[in-house]
């Protein structure tokens, strides 16, 4: 008798600890998180989550934050306890692609999120920390990335203008490093985008 193959439709997300791996199973009915340990699968989430993506883990590998939502309809930040499988919605629901790339602070008490108001390709970029705007790039809608420097500071790389270090308590920028010039760009730090002023 020939054994039937087991369907294995999982994506690798992270190495947790002691040969435990975090996997994501995607499905039209909703996505699930699994722990894989030496060939044994254990479901972590208690219920499917629609459109789970842009996943980041806490430094201690105990929590996960992600964006979620139905494609073309909405977006939502979620926080997941990897020990209990509890899924907590964080903040209000937004338009599709409105909330993106949530990242937990080192102490796991705050979440930084890219907010593209009302979504869409020409939405301006804002950085939210626990629902408060701490940084905005209203002069353009180009790409940005960011990381926590400490529990009180976030580094934001604006690919058009440069790197800012911002205090999350009040949004004050404490340091700014203009984007380096390249031979291809010459003196144009805005990559040929007219009307953009970097300060």
C-alpha positions in Angstrom: 0.0 0.0 0.0 1.4 3.4 -1.0 0.9 6.2 1.5 -0.7 9.3 0.2 1.5 12.4 0.4 0.6 15.0 3.0 -0.1 18.5 1.6 2.5 20.9 3.0 1.6 24.5 2.0 3.6 26.5 4.5 6.0 29.5 4.3 9.0 29.8 6.6 8.8 32.9 8.7 11.4 32.6 11.5 13.5 30.4 13.7 12.0 30.7 17.2 14.3 28.7 19.5 15.6 25.1 20.2 14.8 23.9 16.6 11.3 25.4 16.7 10.4 27.1 13.4 7.5 29.5 12.7 5.6 28.7 9.6 2.7 30.5 7.8 0.0 28.6 6.0 -2.0 30.6 3.5 -5.5 29.8 2.4 -8.5 31.6 0.9 -10.4 30.8 4.1 -7.8 32.5 6.2 -4.1 32.2 7.2 -2.7 30.2 10.2 0.6 30.1 12.1 2.3 26.8 12.9 5.2 25.8 15.0 7.4 23.1 13.4 9.7 21.1 15.8 11.7 18.2 14.4 9.0 17.3 11.9 6.0 17.8 14.2 3.5 20.6 13.3 1.5 22.4 16.0 -1.1 25.0 15.1 -0.5 28.3 17.1 -3.4 30.4 16.0 -6.8 29.6 17.4 -8.7 30.9 14.4 -7.7 31.8 10.8 -6.6 35.4 10.1 -7.5 37.0 6.8 -4.6 38.3 4.7 -1.8 37.9 7.3 1.4 39.5 6.1 4.3 41.8 6.8 5.2 39.8 9.9 7.8 40.9 12.5 8.8 39.2 15.7 9.6 40.6 19.1 13.2 40.2 20.1 12.3 37.5 22.6 10.4 35.5 20.0 7.3 35.5 22.2 5.1 38.0 20.2 4.4 38.6 16.6 2.9 41.7 15.0 1.6 41.8 11.4 -0.8 43.5 9.0 -3.9 41.7 8.1 -7.1 42.3 6.0 -9.1 41.2 3.0 -7.3 41.9 -0.3 -8.7 45.1 -1.8 -11.0 45.8 1.1 -9.4 46.7 4.4 -6.2 46.6 6.6 -5.7 46.0 10.3 -2.8 45.6 12.7 -2.7 42.5 14.8 -0.6 41.3 17.7 -0.3 37.5 18.3 0.9 35.8 21.5 3.0 32.8 20.2 2.6 31.0 23.5 -1.2 31.1 23.7 -2.2 31.8 20.1 -4.3 34.8 21.2 -4.8 37.3 18.4 -5.4 40.9 19.4 -6.5 43.6 16.9 -4.6 46.8 17.4 -6.1 50.2 16.6 -8.9 50.9 14.1 -9.5 49.1 10.8 -8.4 51.1 7.7 -8.7 51.0 3.9 -6.7 48.4 2.0 -2.9 49.0 2.4 -3.6 51.8 4.8 -1.7 50.2 7.7 1.6 48.5 6.8 4.7 46.9 8.4 4.0 47.1 12.1 7.1 46.6 14.3 7.2 46.1 18.1 9.5 48.2 20.3 12.2 46.3 22.2 10.2 46.4 25.4 7.1 45.0 23.5 5.0 47.9 24.8 4.7 50.0 21.6 4.0 49.4 17.9 5.4 51.5 15.1 3.3 51.3 11.9 3.5 52.9 8.5 0.2 54.8 7.9 -0.7 55.6 4.3 -3.9 57.5 4.9 -6.8 55.9 2.9 -4.3 53.7 1.1 -3.6 53.9 -2.6 -0.3 54.5 -4.5 -0.3 58.3 -3.9 -1.1 58.3 -0.2 1.3 60.3 1.9 3.5 58.4 4.4 3.1 58.8 8.2 4.7 56.9 11.0 2.3 55.9 13.9 3.4 54.8 17.3 0.4 53.5 19.2 -2.0 55.5 17.0 -0.1 58.8 17.4 1.6 60.4 14.3 5.3 60.9 15.2 6.6 61.6 11.7 5.2 62.6 8.3 6.5 62.8 4.7 3.8 65.0 3.3 6.1 66.3 0.6 6.1 63.0 -1.3 4.8 59.5 -1.3 8.0 57.6 -2.0 9.2 54.6 -0.1 10.3 54.7 3.6 11.6 52.1 6.1 12.1 52.3 9.8 13.5 50.5 12.9 13.4 51.0 16.6 16.7 52.3 17.9 15.5 52.0 21.5 12.2 52.1 23.4 12.1 55.8 22.9 13.7 56.4 19.4 12.9 55.3 15.9 15.1 55.6 12.9 13.3 56.5 9.7 14.9 56.2 6.2 13.1 58.3 3.7 14.5 57.2 0.4 13.9 60.6 -1.2 15.5 62.8 1.5 17.5 61.0 4.1 17.6 59.4 7.6 15.8 60.9 10.7 16.0 59.9 14.3 12.7 60.7 16.1 11.6 60.6 19.7 8.3 58.7 19.9 7.0 60.6 22.9 6.7 63.9 21.1 7.7 63.3 17.5 10.7 65.6 17.9 13.5 64.9 15.4 16.8 64.8 17.2 19.0 64.0 14.3 18.9 64.2 10.5 21.3 62.8 7.9 20.6 64.0 4.3 20.5 61.4 1.6 24.1 61.0 0.1 24.5 62.3 -3.5 25.5 59.8 -6.1 27.1 60.2 -9.5 23.9 59.3 -11.2 21.9 61.9 -9.3 24.6 64.6 -9.2 23.3 67.4 -7.0 19.7 66.3 -7.2 18.9 64.6 -3.8 15.2 64.3 -4.8 15.9 62.0 -7.7 14.4 64.4 -10.2 11.1 64.8 -8.4 10.2 68.5 -8.9 8.7 70.5 -6.0 10.1 68.4 -3.2 11.9 70.2 -0.4 14.0 68.2 2.0 14.8 69.8 5.4 
